[in-house]
Amino acid sequence: MTAAPAYAQQDAENLSPDPDNVRIFVAGAAVPSYVGGKDYKIIPAIQLRGTVAGFNFETVGTATEVDVVRDNGKSIEFQLGPLIGVNLDRTTRLHGRSNARVNALGKRKRAVEIGGYAGVAKTGVATSAYDVLAFGISWQKDVAGAHRSYIVTPSLEYGTPLSKRTYLDVRFTADIVGDKYAAYYFDVSPAGSVASGLPRFAAKGGLQDIGVVLTGLQSLSGDLRRGWSLVGMGGYTRLVGDTKRSPIVAIAGSSGQWTGALGVSYVFK
């Protein structure tokens, strides 16, 4: 989780973020039908990000992070806190003719993943006194008896205001998964091979993917710190290692995963 964005304009105008604020994003998103799928589906997407009493929080997809280290108002902020998420991959029947073989492998249980997050963010890096560079790493483990394994996600994020109305953010991520996670979502068992027609495969854990997400905000009120904004997001993830080699991806799906979203956000004071 990065620090709450410091939306600002270059030079003299002081656009430091208000101490307490909550921004809600509502959008329509296009995402792969499953991790590794080549078909896409449109889903509603809601995200929250904000600061209350000096503590930052953020939802990322189906996960929520809370920074329990209070902001100190300095240019370097350390972050630490709990994380909880839900993994819904392949928990329902997939639509589309090309997903028939993956459907034949059966649905997966919903995973509830609990863990933590640590990071550091630097404000005032290159373009202004308000751009932010942040590095973080999260760890989470399934506690619901689904994949019963872990995911480690390092991230590097940079956000900068282009003006009082416009903000851009780029985020680089990777996912490192345990053996049980890889096996749960990307194995093809002998019985599954007969049912689906896909060759047998035993997946091992390790680096699963690397990705990048670009997000832009354009204020409709004239000030990104308040009121309504338009939001656009585009991302690309490349599956690697045994995830890429699994027949679920290599034959039935695609190792290149695109995502996109378009919507609005509103800041509550």
N, C-alpha and C positions, 0 to 999 in steps of 0.2 A: 504494500500500500504506500503510495506516495503521500507526502504532506498535502493538505488541502491547497489547491492551486492559488497562487498569488496573481490574480489577473491584474494586469497593469498596462500602462502606456509608457513609451520611452520618455526619457528626459525628465522634465520638472514635475509633471503631475504625480501626486501621491495617490496611488490606487492600492494601497495595502488592503488585504482582505479584512472584512469585519470579523471581530473575534468569534461570534456565534453565527453560523449560517448552515443551512441544509439545502443542497441542490438535488433535485430529483430529475432524472432523465427518463423519458418515455419514448420508445421507438419501435419500429418494425424492423426485424433483423432477418437476413438470409444466412442460414448456416447449413453445413453438411448434415445429411440425414442421420449419420452416426460418425464417430471419429474414424476417419479413413474412407468414408463413403464418397461416391461421386455424384449422387443426387443431392438436391438442396430442398430445404423447406423454409417457409416464412413463419416466424414466431414473434409474439410480443416480447419486448425486452424492457425491463425496469431496473434502474440503477440509482443508488443513493450515495452521496458523498458529502461530507460536511465536517464541521468542528463545533463542539458543544463544550463550554467551560474549559477550552484549551485542549480537549481530547479529540483526535481525528478518528473518523470511521469511514468505511467504504464497502460497498458491495461490488464484487467482480463476478459477473455471471451468476452462478448459484451459490457463491461463497460470500461470507461476510467477515471482514477484518476490523478489529478495534485496536487502536494504538493507545496503550495505557500510560505512555510517557507524555506528560503534559508539555505542550509547546512552550519554549522558553523565550521566544521572540528573537533569537539569535539566527545567524545565517546558516549554522549547521544544526540540524535536528536529528536526534536518534529516535528510532521507532522500535517498539516491541509490543507484542500483544497476541491474543488468541485469535484463532481462525476456525470457522465451522462452515462446511459446505455439503451439498448434496450432488452426487453424480447420477445423472439420469440417462446415461448413454445406453442405448438399446434396451431400455426398460419397457418400451411399447413396440408394437408391430410397426415395421418400417414400410412406408408407402413407396410405390414405384417398382416397375418390373425388374429393374436391375438389382433390387434389394432382395429378391426372392431367395437367393442362396444363403444370404446372411440370416433371413428370417427362419430358414430351415435349421439353423444352428440353435435356435431357441432364444427367448428373451433373457435378460440379465436382471438380477435383483438391484434395487435401489441402494446405493452406497451412501452412508453418512460418514463424512470425513472430518475429523477433528485434529487440530494441530496448532501451530503457532507461526509467528512472523517476526522477522527482525530486519532492520534496515537503517539507512542513513540518507539524509537529503541535504543538499546544499542550495541555498537561495542566493541569487546574484552571481551567475556563473560567467556569462559571455555577452548576451544581447542587451541586458538591462539589469536593474537592481531586483527584478522580480522573476526572472526565469529560474527554473528549478531542475536540478539534476539529482536523481535518486537511484540508489541501488538497494535491492532487498532480496530476501530469500525466505521461502515458506516451506513448511513441512506439514503434511497431513496424512492421517491413517484412517482407514475404514474401520468403524466400530459396529457396523450393522450386519456383519457376516456375509457381505457380498464378495469383493475381491480380497479382503483381509490383508491388504498390503498398504504401501505408502507411495506418496508422490512428493518429490522435491522440486520446487520451481524457483530458480533464480530469475531476477528481472532487472533491467536497466531502463530508466525512463527519463525523458527530457521534455519539459514543457516550457513554452515561451509565449508571452503576449506579443502580437504583431501591432496591436493598437488597443485603444480602450474598448473596442468592439470585437476584436478577433483574437482567438487563442488557439494555438496548435500544440499537440502533444504526440510524441512518438514513444512507443514502448516495445522493447525487445525482451522475449521470454524464451525459456526452454523448460521441458518437463523431463525429469528423470524418475523412472518408475521401478518398483520392485518386481521380482520374478513372478510372484503370485498375481500382481496386477496385470502384467503382460500376458500371462497364461489365461486369466479370466476373460479378457476381452479379445485376444488375438490368436489363441490356440484353435486348431481344428482337430478334434478327437477322431478316433476311428469311426465311432457312431455318427459323429457330425459330418465326416467325409462322405459316408454312405447317404446320409439324408440330403446333403447340399450339393454333392458332386465336386466339392473343392478338395484338393489334396490335403493329406494329413500335415499338421505343422505344430511344433512345440516352440512357443515363443519364450525368450528370455528377457529379463529386465535390462535396464540401462537407459541411455538417452533415447527418449521416444520422439521428440520433436523440437524444432526451433521455429520461432515465429516473430512477426512484427505487426504492430497495430498502429495506425495513424488516426488520430481523432481531431476534429476541428469544431470550434464553437464560434457562432456569429451572433452577437447580441441584437435583439430586436428593440431593446429599451434604450440603447446608447451607452450602457455600462454593464460589463459582464458580471459585476458583483451583485446585480439585482435584476429582478424581472425575468422576462422570457428570452431564450436564445434558441437558435437553430443548431442542431447537432448532426454531424456526419461522421461515420466511422468506416474504415476499410482495413482488412487484415489478411495476412497470408501466413499459413503454417505449413512447414515441410516435415512430413513424417520420415524418420530415419531408423536405422538398425533393424531389429527383428519386427518392429511394428510395420515398417515399410515392406519387409519381405513376406509377411503373413499373407496367405491367399485371400484373407478377408479384405486386404488393401490392394495387393499386387494384382489380383485377378478380378475380384468383385467390386473393388473401389478405386481410390486414387490416393497417391501419396501427397499430392498438392491440395491443400484445403484453404478455400477462400471464405471470408466472412464479410458482411457489410450491414450497416444499419443507418437509418435516417429517422430523425425525430426532433423532439423539442426538449428543453430543460427549463426549470423554473427554480429560482432561489428564494427560500423562505428565511425570514429574519426572526 
